[in-house]
Amino acid sequence: MRTRVRGWRWRHNPLRRRSDVVEAWTSLFLTALLCAGAPLAGTAAGWSSYDRAHAVQVTQHTERRQVPAVLLQNAPAAVPSPQSSRQPLYEVKVRWTEPGKGTRTTVAQVPAGSRSGERVEVWLDAGGRGVAPPATDAMVWQHAATTGVWAAGGVAGSVLLARAVIGRVAERHRMAEWEDEWARTEPEWRRRMA
């Protein structure tokens, strides 16, 4: 029957080697890093990503404007997709009237299945070119959460990889220390056995 003694690396005993102590302290440090560092890194990366994405969202809202337009072409029909319930957007030619400048045309993104002659709301940039709608709050939060999760996972993976490498190195050192100890002890055993 195998018995496991907890904390043996922390207690003084004749079987404990220096590599055991180093491995124990390193494991303690890495556990603290895993429990505290990974969530902190994920939170910091998430908030930083949120700040950048929110700044882009605000910039997009100031640089883009929504105008009513008439479709000059049919948009392709939507292809059903099990991954998303949202309709895809397609680029088609639209016409709109700009106060003081008359009628203008451009290519803009419209929902799938839109027909020629329909009135739609399109987003334009400062130059009058059709652009995608600005990012929504949900998109900004999703981006921030994804970044935070990946950052926390990256730190956790790095810590676990470091723990595995340190365990292998400690095992190699432990075996070398045992070999040295046996080299010093073996001659005494041979004399006793003879």
Residue pairs with C-beta under 8 A, 6 or more apart in sequence:
8 15
8 16
8 20
9 16
9 20
9 21
9 23
9 24
10 24
17 173
17 174
17 177
17 178
18 173
18 177
19 170
19 173
19 174
19 177
20 170
20 174
22 170
22 173
23 166
23 167
23 170
26 163
26 166
26 170
27 163
27 166
30 159
30 162
30 163
30 166
33 155
33 159
34 155
34 156
34 159
34 160
37 155
37 159
38 152
38 153
38 155
38 156
38 159
39 152
41 151
41 152
41 154
41 155
42 148
42 149
42 151
42 152
42 153
42 155
43 148
43 152
44 151
45 147
45 148
45 150
45 151
45 152
46 144
46 145
46 147
46 148
46 149
46 151
47 144
47 148
48 147
49 143
49 144
49 147
49 148
50 140
50 141
50 143
50 144
53 135
53 139
53 140
53 143
53 144
54 140
56 135
57 134
57 135
57 136
57 137
57 139
57 140
60 134
60 135
61 134
63 125
63 126
64 123
64 124
64 125
64 131
64 133
64 134
65 123
65 124
66 121
66 122
66 123
66 124
66 133
67 96
67 98
67 121
67 122
67 124
68 96
68 119
68 120
68 121
69 94
69 95
69 96
69 108
69 119
69 120
69 121
69 122
70 94
70 95
70 96
70 117
70 118
70 119
70 120
71 92
71 93
71 94
71 110
71 114
71 115
71 116
71 117
71 118
71 119
71 120
72 92
72 93
72 94
72 95
72 105
72 116
73 92
73 93
73 116
74 92
74 114
74 115
74 116
75 90
75 92
75 110
75 111
75 112
75 113
75 114
75 115
76 90
76 112
76 113
77 112
77 113
78 87
78 88
78 111
78 112
78 113
79 88
79 112
81 88
87 111
87 112
87 113
88 111
88 112
89 109
89 110
89 111
89 112
89 132
90 109
90 110
90 111
90 112
91 107
91 108
91 109
91 110
91 130
92 107
92 108
92 110
92 114
93 105
93 106
93 107
94 105
94 106
94 107
94 108
94 110
94 120
94 122
94 130
95 103
95 104
95 105
96 103
96 104
96 105
96 106
96 122
96 124
97 103
97 104
98 104
98 128
104 128
106 124
106 128
106 129
106 130
107 129
107 130
108 122
108 123
108 124
108 130
108 131
109 122
109 123
109 130
109 131
109 132
109 133
110 120
110 122
111 120
114 120
122 130
123 130
123 131
123 132
123 133
123 134
124 130
124 131
125 131
